[in-house]
Amino acid sequence: GAPTALSATAGAPNVVASSYDVSLSVLPDGSVDVVETISLAAGPKSITWFERRVPSRRTDGVVNAEAWLDGAPAPSLVGGRGARIRERNGLDVRWEFPATANNTRVFQLRYRAMHALARELGGWRLRWQALPIDRSYPIQQARVTLRAPEGALASALSTDGGEVQPATSWQEGLVVI
């Protein structure tokens, strides 16, 4: 989650993700390379940190994590600046930065979810929660992009974990949900 405070503007949130983009690249071994890019707009009340937790359920672990801030790799957290990454029982990342108000910061998290595909009766299946459920900020716009190995076919997609729809938007191995 992220720090959230209500602004003086009629209960409007102080922190809003103006965009949340997730790229999922399925690898031949069933692992998935994930890149999450979050544009986080802070209102009039300053924020100094942002956190993201990625659960490791349905995987053999989450590894090779990198945290970026405003287009550059974030250094290890020292003296209230940088990012702390913990890869145990999932992935916990905390970015700390100078006080930011009335401005947007871009956070990027890159990692690999090991063996995230599950073998089911109908074949291999990816069940991935692309956007965090327990967050304290609204997301104005989100895009999830799925890339599969050459020759792989998506037979169905579900955007909410509910009813599965036939996949119809394949274009050169790329699906945008």
PAKEDO-814147 format. One record per residue (C-alpha): residue in one letter; y, z, x. Coordinates in Angstrom, 2 decimals. Layout:
N
<node resn="A" c2="Y" c3="Z" c1="X"/>
...
***
This chain:
177
<node resn="G" c2="0.00" c3="0.00" c1="0.00"/>
<node resn="A" c2="3.66" c3="-0.10" c1="0.89"/>
<node resn="P" c2="6.46" c3="2.36" c1="0.53"/>
<node resn="T" c2="8.04" c3="1.98" c1="-2.87"/>
<node resn="A" c2="11.26" c3="3.38" c1="-4.20"/>
<node resn="L" c2="13.12" c3="2.51" c1="-7.34"/>
<node resn="S" c2="16.50" c3="0.94" c1="-6.74"/>
<node resn="A" c2="19.61" c3="1.76" c1="-8.69"/>
<node resn="T" c2="19.13" c3="-1.52" c1="-10.59"/>
<node resn="A" c2="17.53" c3="-0.35" c1="-13.83"/>
<node resn="G" c2="14.15" c3="0.68" c1="-12.44"/>
<node resn="A" c2="13.58" c3="-2.50" c1="-10.40"/>
<node resn="P" c2="11.18" c3="-1.90" c1="-7.50"/>
<node resn="N" c2="12.75" c3="-1.55" c1="-4.07"/>
<node resn="V" c2="9.87" c3="-3.41" c1="-2.40"/>
<node resn="V" c2="8.54" c3="-6.73" c1="-3.69"/>
<node resn="A" c2="6.11" c3="-9.23" c1="-2.16"/>
<node resn="S" c2="7.98" c3="-12.46" c1="-2.83"/>
<node resn="S" c2="4.87" c3="-14.30" c1="-1.64"/>
<node resn="Y" c2="1.33" c3="-13.35" c1="-0.68"/>
<node resn="D" c2="-0.74" c3="-16.15" c1="0.85"/>
<node resn="V" c2="-4.39" c3="-15.77" c1="1.81"/>
<node resn="S" c2="-6.40" c3="-18.35" c1="3.74"/>
<node resn="L" c2="-10.20" c3="-17.97" c1="3.74"/>
<node resn="S" c2="-12.20" c3="-20.13" c1="6.16"/>
<node resn="V" c2="-15.96" c3="-19.87" c1="5.66"/>
<node resn="L" c2="-17.89" c3="-20.22" c1="8.92"/>
<node resn="P" c2="-21.41" c3="-21.67" c1="9.28"/>
<node resn="D" c2="-22.89" c3="-18.18" c1="9.91"/>
<node resn="G" c2="-21.53" c3="-16.91" c1="6.56"/>
<node resn="S" c2="-18.63" c3="-15.02" c1="8.07"/>
<node resn="V" c2="-15.08" c3="-15.64" c1="6.85"/>
<node resn="D" c2="-11.90" c3="-15.90" c1="8.90"/>
<node resn="V" c2="-9.05" c3="-14.48" c1="6.86"/>
<node resn="V" c2="-5.30" c3="-14.87" c1="7.32"/>
<node resn="E" c2="-3.03" c3="-12.92" c1="4.98"/>
<node resn="T" c2="0.71" c3="-13.63" c1="5.07"/>
<node resn="I" c2="2.92" c3="-11.28" c1="3.07"/>
<node resn="S" c2="6.66" c3="-11.84" c1="2.67"/>
<node resn="L" c2="7.94" c3="-8.40" c1="1.73"/>
<node resn="A" c2="11.49" c3="-8.11" c1="0.43"/>
<node resn="A" c2="13.13" c3="-4.70" c1="0.74"/>
<node resn="G" c2="15.93" c3="-3.71" c1="-1.60"/>
<node resn="P" c2="18.85" c3="-1.39" c1="-0.90"/>
<node resn="K" c2="16.70" c3="1.57" c1="0.15"/>
<node resn="S" c2="15.45" c3="1.18" c1="3.74"/>
<node resn="I" c2="11.76" c3="0.90" c1="4.55"/>
<node resn="T" c2="10.28" c3="1.55" c1="8.00"/>
<node resn="W" c2="6.57" c3="0.86" c1="7.53"/>
<node resn="F" c2="3.99" c3="-1.19" c1="5.65"/>
<node resn="E" c2="0.23" c3="-0.65" c1="5.35"/>
<node resn="R" c2="-2.73" c3="-2.82" c1="4.38"/>
<node resn="R" c2="-6.31" c3="-1.61" c1="3.82"/>
<node resn="V" c2="-9.14" c3="-4.15" c1="3.70"/>
<node resn="P" c2="-12.46" c3="-2.73" c1="2.48"/>
<node resn="S" c2="-15.61" c3="-3.85" c1="4.28"/>
<node resn="R" c2="-17.85" c3="-3.89" c1="1.20"/>
<node resn="R" c2="-19.99" c3="-7.01" c1="0.87"/>
<node resn="T" c2="-19.68" c3="-7.63" c1="4.63"/>
<node resn="D" c2="-21.28" c3="-6.51" c1="7.87"/>
<node resn="G" c2="-17.87" c3="-5.31" c1="9.00"/>
<node resn="V" c2="-14.33" c3="-6.49" c1="9.57"/>
<node resn="V" c2="-13.52" c3="-7.38" c1="13.19"/>
<node resn="N" c2="-11.10" c3="-9.17" c1="15.52"/>
<node resn="A" c2="-8.02" c3="-7.98" c1="13.65"/>
<node resn="E" c2="-4.55" c3="-9.04" c1="14.74"/>
<node resn="A" c2="-1.28" c3="-7.88" c1="13.20"/>
<node resn="W" c2="1.86" c3="-10.02" c1="13.33"/>
<node resn="L" c2="5.39" c3="-9.21" c1="12.29"/>
<node resn="D" c2="8.09" c3="-11.79" c1="11.61"/>
<node resn="G" c2="6.15" c3="-14.60" c1="13.30"/>
<node resn="A" c2="5.16" c3="-12.77" c1="16.50"/>
<node resn="P" c2="2.14" c3="-10.64" c1="17.47"/>
<node resn="A" c2="2.96" c3="-6.99" c1="16.83"/>
<node resn="P" c2="2.48" c3="-4.78" c1="19.90"/>
<node resn="S" c2="0.36" c3="-1.64" c1="19.70"/>
<node resn="L" c2="2.16" c3="1.12" c1="17.85"/>
<node resn="V" c2="4.32" c3="3.16" c1="20.23"/>
<node resn="G" c2="7.40" c3="5.18" c1="19.33"/>
<node resn="G" c2="7.64" c3="3.97" c1="15.76"/>
<node resn="R" c2="7.46" c3="0.26" c1="16.61"/>
<node resn="G" c2="4.49" c3="-2.10" c1="16.40"/>
<node resn="A" c2="1.16" c3="-1.97" c1="14.59"/>
<node resn="R" c2="-1.85" c3="0.33" c1="14.54"/>
<node resn="I" c2="-5.17" c3="-1.33" c1="13.73"/>
<node resn="R" c2="-8.35" c3="0.59" c1="12.89"/>
<node resn="E" c2="-11.60" c3="-1.32" c1="12.36"/>
<node resn="R" c2="-13.86" c3="1.43" c1="11.06"/>
<node resn="N" c2="-15.26" c3="1.50" c1="7.53"/>
<node resn="G" c2="-13.05" c3="-1.45" c1="6.73"/>
<node resn="L" c2="-9.71" c3="-2.34" c1="8.22"/>
<node resn="D" c2="-6.57" c3="-0.21" c1="8.17"/>
<node resn="V" c2="-3.32" c3="-1.65" c1="9.51"/>
<node resn="R" c2="0.04" c3="0.08" c1="9.67"/>
<node resn="W" c2="3.17" c3="-1.71" c1="10.83"/>
<node resn="E" c2="6.22" c3="0.35" c1="11.83"/>
<node resn="F" c2="9.62" c3="-1.23" c1="12.45"/>
<node resn="P" c2="13.34" c3="-0.44" c1="12.46"/>
<node resn="A" c2="14.81" c3="0.50" c1="9.09"/>
<node resn="T" c2="15.04" c3="-2.60" c1="6.91"/>
<node resn="A" c2="17.12" c3="-2.88" c1="3.73"/>
<node resn="N" c2="18.23" c3="-5.92" c1="1.71"/>
<node resn="N" c2="16.10" c3="-8.15" c1="3.91"/>
<node resn="T" c2="12.65" c3="-9.74" c1="4.05"/>
<node resn="R" c2="9.96" c3="-9.10" c1="6.65"/>
<node resn="V" c2="6.88" c3="-11.28" c1="7.07"/>
<node resn="F" c2="3.62" c3="-9.49" c1="7.82"/>
<node resn="Q" c2="0.54" c3="-11.39" c1="8.88"/>
<node resn="L" c2="-2.95" c3="-10.00" c1="9.22"/>
<node resn="R" c2="-5.77" c3="-12.04" c1="10.79"/>
<node resn="Y" c2="-9.38" c3="-10.87" c1="10.84"/>
<node resn="R" c2="-13.02" c3="-11.90" c1="10.47"/>
<node resn="A" c2="-15.24" c3="-10.56" c1="7.68"/>
<node resn="M" c2="-18.73" c3="-10.69" c1="9.19"/>
<node resn="H" c2="-21.49" c3="-12.25" c1="7.06"/>
<node resn="A" c2="-19.44" c3="-12.11" c1="3.86"/>
<node resn="L" c2="-21.58" c3="-14.66" c1="2.00"/>
<node resn="A" c2="-24.35" c3="-13.19" c1="-0.15"/>
<node resn="R" c2="-27.58" c3="-15.00" c1="-0.97"/>
<node resn="E" c2="-28.10" c3="-15.02" c1="-4.73"/>
<node resn="L" c2="-30.48" c3="-16.86" c1="-7.05"/>
<node resn="G" c2="-28.13" c3="-19.85" c1="-7.35"/>
<node resn="G" c2="-27.49" c3="-20.05" c1="-3.60"/>
<node resn="W" c2="-24.87" c3="-18.55" c1="-1.31"/>
<node resn="R" c2="-21.89" c3="-16.83" c1="-2.90"/>
<node resn="L" c2="-18.57" c3="-15.53" c1="-1.62"/>
<node resn="R" c2="-17.23" c3="-12.55" c1="-3.56"/>
<node resn="W" c2="-13.90" c3="-11.69" c1="-1.98"/>
<node resn="Q" c2="-10.97" c3="-9.66" c1="-3.29"/>
<node resn="A" c2="-8.18" c3="-11.74" c1="-1.77"/>
<node resn="L" c2="-5.25" c3="-9.65" c1="-3.04"/>
<node resn="P" c2="-5.09" c3="-5.87" c1="-2.77"/>
<node resn="I" c2="-5.72" c3="-4.08" c1="-6.04"/>
<node resn="D" c2="-4.26" c3="-0.67" c1="-5.22"/>
<node resn="R" c2="-0.80" c3="-1.67" c1="-4.07"/>
<node resn="S" c2="2.53" c3="-0.05" c1="-4.89"/>
<node resn="Y" c2="4.56" c3="-3.27" c1="-5.00"/>
<node resn="P" c2="4.55" c3="-6.31" c1="-7.32"/>
<node resn="I" c2="3.59" c3="-9.76" c1="-6.08"/>
<node resn="Q" c2="5.85" c3="-12.53" c1="-7.37"/>
<node resn="Q" c2="3.80" c3="-15.48" c1="-6.12"/>
<node resn="A" c2="0.31" c3="-15.67" c1="-4.60"/>
<node resn="R" c2="-1.79" c3="-18.47" c1="-3.21"/>
<node resn="V" c2="-5.40" c3="-18.28" c1="-2.04"/>
<node resn="T" c2="-6.79" c3="-21.18" c1="-0.03"/>
<node resn="L" c2="-10.53" c3="-21.56" c1="0.62"/>
<node resn="R" c2="-11.92" c3="-23.77" c1="3.39"/>
<node resn="A" c2="-15.67" c3="-24.34" c1="3.56"/>
<node resn="P" c2="-17.82" c3="-25.83" c1="6.34"/>
<node resn="E" c2="-18.23" c3="-29.59" c1="6.23"/>
<node resn="G" c2="-20.86" c3="-30.58" c1="3.70"/>
<node resn="A" c2="-20.53" c3="-27.39" c1="1.66"/>
<node resn="L" c2="-19.82" c3="-27.76" c1="-2.03"/>
<node resn="A" c2="-18.20" c3="-25.29" c1="-4.37"/>
<node resn="S" c2="-19.89" c3="-25.35" c1="-7.74"/>
<node resn="A" c2="-17.78" c3="-22.70" c1="-9.42"/>
<node resn="L" c2="-14.66" c3="-20.59" c1="-8.92"/>
<node resn="S" c2="-13.44" c3="-17.36" c1="-10.45"/>
<node resn="T" c2="-9.89" c3="-16.18" c1="-9.89"/>
<node resn="D" c2="-10.19" c3="-12.80" c1="-11.57"/>
<node resn="G" c2="-13.79" c3="-11.75" c1="-11.01"/>
<node resn="G" c2="-14.58" c3="-12.58" c1="-14.60"/>
<node resn="E" c2="-15.68" c3="-15.87" c1="-16.11"/>
<node resn="V" c2="-16.63" c3="-18.49" c1="-13.54"/>
<node resn="Q" c2="-15.19" c3="-21.98" c1="-13.99"/>
<node resn="P" c2="-16.47" c3="-25.27" c1="-12.53"/>
<node resn="A" c2="-14.74" c3="-26.15" c1="-9.26"/>
<node resn="T" c2="-12.69" c3="-29.28" c1="-9.81"/>
<node resn="S" c2="-9.92" c3="-29.14" c1="-7.24"/>
<node resn="W" c2="-11.83" c3="-30.04" c1="-4.07"/>
<node resn="Q" c2="-9.85" c3="-32.17" c1="-1.66"/>
<node resn="E" c2="-11.15" c3="-32.66" c1="1.87"/>
<node resn="G" c2="-12.94" c3="-29.28" c1="1.87"/>
<node resn="L" c2="-9.90" c3="-27.37" c1="0.64"/>
<node resn="V" c2="-9.58" c3="-25.43" c1="-2.59"/>
<node resn="V" c2="-6.36" c3="-23.80" c1="-3.67"/>
<node resn="I" c2="-6.78" c3="-21.21" c1="-6.40"/>
***
